[in-house]
Amino acid sequence: MQLSEDEKTALKVKLIDLRGRHRELDDRISKLAEEGPFDQIQMQRLKKEKLQLKDEITEIESQLLPDIIA
């Protein structure tokens, strides 16, 4: 399926947003770990959310890459 230029632009904007949110979560996880005793459940939730964002990022990146015929 070929994406229109508007669709590509929308995906690129979403990709920038997701990458920013991914970095923010990474920072929160690092700070939480540095603060000493932390809530393990909160840490697991943050890591799960970060992984979900990474999956979304990967999916969008694959949509933006042209198909390669092997």
N, C-alpha and C positions, 0 to 999 in steps of 0.2 A: 504494500500500500504506500503510495506516494503522499507525503505531507505537503500541504500548501505552505506558502511563506508565512501566512498568519499563524498557522498551527505550529510551525517551527519556532516562530518568535515567542508564542505563548509558552511553549515547552522550555525554551531557553530562560525565560523570566522565572518560570516555576523552578527550574534547575538551580538558578542563583539563590532563590529563596530557600530551597531545601538544603543546599550546601551551607548557607548561613546558619540555619537552624541546627544542622548537624555539628557545626563548629561550636555553637553555643552550648549544646548538650555535652560535647566533649569537654569544654571548659568547666561546666557545672560538675561533671563527674570527677574531674581532676581536683577541683576545689573541695568537693565533698570528701574525697579520699585523703587529702592533705590535712583536713581539720581534725583528724584523729578518729575517735569512735564515731561511727556513722550508722544510719539506719540501713541495714542490708536490703530490706524490701524496697526502699526508695532507690537505692543504687541499682537494683535489678530492674526496676521500672524504667529508670533513665537509660540504662544500657539497652533494654528492649526497644524503647522508643528510638534510640540512636540507630539500632540495627534496622528497624522498619524504614527510617529515613534513608539509610544507605541502600536498601532494596529499591525504594522509589527512585533514588538518584540513578542507580544502575539501569533500571527499566527505561527511564527517560533518555539516558545516554544511548542506550541501544536503539531507541526509536529515532534518534537524531543521526546516528551513523548510517551511511548508505549501505544497502544490502550488498554483500560480497558473494558472488556466485563462485562456488568451489568447483 
